[in-house]
Structures are given as C-alpha cells and as structure tokens.
Amino acid sequence: MDAAWLEDFLALVDLGHFSRAAEQRCITQPAFSRRVRALEDWVGAPLFTRDVLPVTLTPAGERFRPVAEETLRRLYLGREAAREAGRMAAATVRIASTQTLSVSFFPNWIRTIEGFEQIQATINLTAAHMAACEQMMLRGEAQFLLCHDHPATTHMLASDQFRSVHLGVDRLLPVSAPRPDGSGPLFALGGGAAAPIPLLTYTGESGLGRILASSRAMERSETVMRPVFASHLTSVLVAMARDAHGVAWAPLSVVSDDLERGRLHRALGRQADVEIEIRLYRPRTRQSPAAEKFWTLVFDNTSDLSPGNMSSQ
C-alpha cells in the first residue's frame, strides 16, 4: 500500500470531485482514479459513492477516513522527528496560517504574547489557503494552524485528534465600491435589483468561502448574484471590489480602513454580517519542547479560555 493513496483519498474527501482532486494532486484524472481504485482493492470495499456529485463516502469510507488521517499524520510526524534527531539545528515552531490572517492578524498578535522571547526558537510561518493548511497539519509539516472558524463549518481538523484555542473574533461582510457621488454602495444587496449583482467570490479551497457557504449568508441577503470572478485571496477580491467589479465578502479586519476612508461601502446592513472566530489549532499528541512552550505561552496570554473556547474541534 502506497502512502500516496491515502493522500489521494483525503484529497477526494475534501474536494468531492475526481477532476479537482487530481488537479490538486498534480496527476491526470485517469491516473488518480486508478490509484483510488487500487486503495479500494487494498481495503476490500468501495470507499466512495460515484453516482452523485460531489462524491460521498460509503459507510466503509467513513470508517476508513480517521484511520487514513491518523496514519498519514503519524507517518509524517515520524519522518520529521527522525530528521530533527539527525541534524543539529535551532528549534523551530512551524505555523500554518490562512493568507488573510497572516497579514491582518498574526504580526500584531505575536507581539502581544508575553514571554515570547523565552522560547528561543525560530518561528516559521507558512501562509496558504485553508485546504493546503489542513494538509500541512495532517502531514505533520506544521505544528499549529491559525485560521478563521465558524460553528456551521466543518473541516479536516474537526476531530478528536486536534484541539484549538479561541484567539479573537472578526466579522465577514459584503462590500462594494461607492457610487460616483459617494452616497452609497454602487452594488447594493437586499433585493429589488433590476439585474443580478456581480459577485466576487472565493474558490473552494478558501476557508472563508466555506464559512460563507455553510452560514448561508448570501442566500439570506435575498439578492440574485452572478459570480464574475473567483480567488482564494481576500486581498485580490477586495482590490477587485474597490475597482467596481462587483460585491466581495471580506473580514472587517481587512476592510475597516477602506470603509472609514470611503473607498468601500457596506453592500448591506450590519444585520448581514457573519461573526467568525479566529482560532489556533494543534494536534493533541505531544510535540517538540519548543512547540509545547509556545502553546503554553499562547494559553497563558489568552484571556478568553473558557471551556467553550478551549475545545477539541
């Protein structure tokens, strides 16, 4: 059995389409399908139902999923431990972060952690979209994940293998360029539009895109929207909104300055805002001394650590 088969399996679970999963895994769809079949032959049972899109897990697939996740995570953690044991290098704390939070939240947050200098470790921050960050955590390539979260959204770290801490809150809201006279949004949501509103949307790999979909915020806006552009980068969607290409949903932490200066306007009232959390995830298993010390400092410097915020999501 090839470890790549497990990575193929989890990619298909995450994306739900053979073509998208094959593209993410950088192989052709026929080759990807053969590898999934090979894994099913090895397991001895079908893992996916293929008669609907997106494809879903069979009962056998549901039972196999946590085994695949844990096996891959332990395999890559074991590889990393062996590499660290074989080299003399300074301690490193490896953090994966969604690209939005790597810019809008991380620099200020890391400065607030008292005693941070005591770790005597190098912080290695890798910014990527949510799907890539999840894979880094499952493979043991990152020790922590900084991301937005929402109670209605599921992801690959929502299992008893990981724990998380609440770091803060943000708000997701629709924004538009102003009208020429600055009196309001060029594209206003809320119904009554003569034509569909152009939508600048997130791709499926984006964590914010998943939150928007699961919270049904766009449906609640009671507006017909037409997707005209997609990206996993909030900064790109906001730039396109500033240039009057359509409405984009963005965190308040990113667009607050644009709203204050009038470069962007709310496309709908505050009742449409989606409250989102900022959370730091880690595996439940013990990590390197530097990583454990970092976690302790985060714990000690986070005021909102009630049982509801300290979870096993």
C-alpha positions in Angstrom: 0.0 0.0 0.0 1.4 3.4 -1.1 1.1 6.4 1.3 0.2 8.5 -1.8 -3.1 6.5 -2.0 -4.1 7.9 1.5 -3.3 11.4 0.3 -5.4 10.8 -2.8 -8.2 9.5 -0.6 -8.2 12.6 1.7 -8.0 15.0 -1.3 -11.1 13.4 -2.8 -12.9 13.5 0.5 -12.1 17.2 0.8 -12.9 18.3 -2.8 -15.7 15.8 -3.8 -14.7 15.7 -7.4 -12.2 13.4 -9.1 -11.1 16.2 -11.5 -10.4 18.8 -8.8 -8.7 16.2 -6.6 -6.5 15.0 -9.5 -5.5 18.6 -10.2 -4.6 19.3 -6.6 -2.5 16.1 -6.6 -0.8 17.1 -9.9 -1.7 13.9 -11.8 -4.1 13.1 -14.6 -7.7 12.2 -13.7 -7.4 8.6 -15.1 -4.2 8.0 -13.1 -5.9 9.5 -10.0 -8.9 7.2 -10.5 -6.7 4.1 -10.8 -5.0 4.9 -7.5 -8.3 5.4 -5.7 -9.4 2.0 -7.1 -6.2 0.5 -6.0 -6.8 1.7 -2.5 -10.3 0.3 -2.5 -9.0 -3.0 -3.7 -6.4 -3.0 -0.9 -9.1 -2.1 1.7 -11.5 -4.7 0.2 -14.6 -2.4 0.0 -15.8 0.6 -2.0 -14.9 3.9 -0.2 -16.9 6.3 -2.4 -20.3 6.5 -4.0 -19.8 7.7 -7.5 -23.4 8.1 -8.8 -23.8 11.6 -7.4 -21.7 14.8 -7.4 -19.9 15.7 -5.2 -18.9 12.1 -4.5 -19.6 11.0 -0.9 -18.1 8.4 1.4 -19.7 5.0 1.8 -20.0 3.6 5.3 -16.7 1.8 4.8 -15.2 5.1 3.7 -16.5 6.8 6.8 -14.8 4.2 9.0 -11.6 4.4 7.0 -11.2 8.2 7.0 -10.0 8.7 10.6 -7.5 5.8 10.1 -6.1 7.4 6.9 -5.8 10.8 8.6 -4.1 9.4 11.7 -1.8 7.1 9.7 -0.6 9.9 7.4 -0.2 12.3 10.3 1.9 9.8 12.3 3.9 8.9 9.3 4.9 12.5 8.5 5.4 13.3 12.2 7.7 10.2 12.5 9.6 11.4 9.4 10.0 14.9 10.8 11.1 13.5 14.2 13.8 11.4 12.5 15.0 14.4 10.5 15.2 16.6 13.6 17.1 13.9 15.5 19.6 13.6 12.7 20.5 17.2 12.5 21.8 19.9 14.8 19.7 22.9 14.2 17.9 25.6 16.1 14.4 24.8 17.4 11.7 25.8 15.0 8.0 26.4 15.7 6.1 25.8 12.4 2.8 27.7 12.0 0.5 27.4 9.0 -1.8 30.3 8.5 -4.5 31.3 6.1 -3.2 34.1 3.9 -5.7 36.7 5.3 -4.8 36.2 8.9 -1.0 36.0 8.1 -1.3 39.7 7.2 -4.3 41.1 9.1 -3.8 39.3 12.5 -0.6 37.4 13.0 2.0 40.3 13.3 0.1 42.2 16.0 -1.0 39.0 17.8 2.5 37.6 18.1 3.7 40.9 19.7 1.2 40.5 22.5 2.5 37.1 23.7 4.4 37.9 26.9 7.5 35.8 27.4 7.7 35.0 23.7 11.5 35.6 23.7 11.8 32.7 26.2 11.1 30.1 23.6 14.5 30.6 21.9 13.1 29.2 18.7 12.7 30.3 15.2 9.1 30.9 14.1 8.4 29.6 10.6 5.1 30.9 9.2 3.7 29.5 6.0 0.7 31.2 4.5 -1.7 29.3 2.2 -5.3 28.7 1.6 -7.3 26.6 4.1 -7.2 23.3 2.1 -3.4 23.5 1.9 -3.1 24.4 5.6 -5.2 21.4 6.6 -2.9 19.1 4.6 0.2 20.6 6.2 -1.3 19.8 9.6 -2.4 16.3 8.7 1.1 15.6 7.3 2.9 16.9 10.4 4.5 19.7 8.3 3.0 22.3 10.6 2.6 22.2 14.4 -0.1 24.9 14.6 -2.8 26.3 12.3 -4.1 29.9 12.5 -7.5 30.2 10.8 -11.0 31.7 10.8 -13.7 29.4 12.0 -17.5 29.3 12.3 -19.7 26.8 14.2 -21.6 25.8 11.0 -18.4 24.9 9.1 -16.7 21.6 9.1 -13.1 20.9 8.1 -10.4 18.2 8.3 -9.3 19.3 11.8 -12.7 19.0 13.3 -11.9 15.7 15.0 -10.7 14.4 18.4 -7.1 14.3 17.1 -6.8 18.1 17.4 -7.6 20.8 19.9 -7.9 24.6 19.5 -8.0 27.8 21.3 -10.1 30.9 20.7 -7.9 34.0 20.0 -10.4 36.6 18.8 -13.4 37.4 16.7 -13.9 39.1 13.3 -16.9 39.8 11.0 -17.5 38.8 7.4 -19.4 41.4 5.5 -20.3 42.3 1.8 -18.6 45.4 0.4 -18.8 47.4 -2.8 -17.2 50.4 -4.4 -19.1 53.6 -3.8 -21.4 55.3 -6.2 -19.8 58.2 -8.2 -21.3 60.7 -5.8 -20.2 58.7 -2.7 -23.8 58.4 -1.4 -23.8 54.7 -1.0 -22.7 51.3 -2.5 -22.5 51.0 -6.2 -23.9 47.4 -5.8 -26.5 47.2 -3.1 -27.7 43.9 -1.8 -31.1 43.2 -0.3 -33.5 42.6 -3.2 -35.0 44.9 -5.7 -32.1 45.0 -8.1 -33.1 45.1 -11.8 -30.3 42.7 -12.8 -28.2 40.1 -10.9 -25.4 41.7 -8.8 -21.9 40.7 -9.9 -20.2 38.6 -7.2 -16.5 38.4 -6.5 -16.4 35.0 -4.7 -14.0 32.6 -3.0 -12.8 29.4 -4.5 -13.5 26.1 -2.8 -10.0 25.9 -1.2 -10.7 29.0 0.8 -11.7 28.8 4.4 -13.7 32.0 4.2 -15.5 30.6 1.2 -16.5 27.5 3.2 -17.8 29.8 6.0 -19.9 31.8 3.6 -21.4 28.7 2.1 -22.2 27.0 5.4 -23.6 30.2 7.1 -25.8 30.7 4.0 -25.1 34.5 4.2 -25.5 35.1 0.5 -28.9 33.3 0.5 -30.0 35.4 3.4 -29.2 38.6 1.6 -32.2 37.9 -0.7 -30.3 39.0 -3.7 -29.7 37.4 -7.0 -26.0 37.4 -7.6 -23.9 36.3 -10.6 -20.3 35.1 -10.0 -17.9 37.0 -12.2 -14.6 36.3 -10.5 -13.1 33.8 -8.0 -10.0 33.7 -5.9 -8.9 32.2 -2.6 -7.1 35.5 -1.8 -9.1 38.1 0.1 -6.7 40.8 -0.9 -7.5 40.2 -4.6 -11.2 40.2 -4.1 -11.1 43.4 -2.1 -9.0 45.1 -4.8 -11.5 44.0 -7.4 -14.3 45.4 -5.3 -12.5 48.7 -5.0 -12.3 48.8 -8.8 -16.1 48.4 -9.0 -16.1 44.9 -10.5 -18.8 43.7 -8.0 -19.5 42.8 -4.4 -17.0 40.9 -2.3 -17.4 39.4 1.2 -14.4 40.2 3.3 -13.4 40.3 7.0 -13.9 43.6 8.8 -10.3 43.5 10.0 -9.2 43.7 6.3 -11.7 46.3 5.0 -12.2 48.6 8.0 -9.7 51.2 6.7 -11.4 51.2 3.3 -14.8 51.7 4.9 -13.5 54.6 7.0 -11.9 56.3 4.0 -14.9 55.7 1.8 -13.1 53.5 -0.7 -15.6 50.8 0.0 -19.2 50.8 1.3 -21.2 48.1 3.0 -23.4 46.5 0.4 -25.9 45.5 3.0 -26.7 46.5 6.6 -24.9 45.2 9.7 -27.6 42.5 10.2 -26.0 40.7 7.2 -22.6 40.4 9.0 -21.3 36.9 9.8 -19.4 36.7 13.1 -16.4 34.5 12.7 -13.8 33.2 15.2 -10.0 33.3 15.0 -8.6 30.0 16.3 -5.3 28.3 16.7 -5.3 24.5 16.1 -2.7 21.9 17.2 -2.6 18.1 17.4 -3.5 16.6 20.7 -0.3 14.5 20.7 2.7 16.0 22.4 5.0 18.0 20.1 8.6 19.3 20.3 9.7 21.2 23.5 9.7 24.5 21.6 6.2 23.9 20.2 4.9 22.9 23.7 6.4 26.0 25.2 4.8 28.2 22.5 1.4 26.6 23.2 1.8 27.3 26.9 2.6 30.9 26.3 -0.4 31.3 24.0 -2.6 29.7 26.7 -1.2 32.0 29.4 -1.7 35.1 27.2 -5.2 34.4 26.0 -7.8 35.8 28.3 -10.9 34.1 26.8 -10.1 30.5 27.6 -13.4 29.2 29.0 -14.3 25.6 28.3 -16.4 26.8 25.4 -13.4 28.4 23.7 -10.9 25.7 24.6 -12.2 22.8 22.5 -11.4 19.6 20.7 -12.7 20.8 17.4 
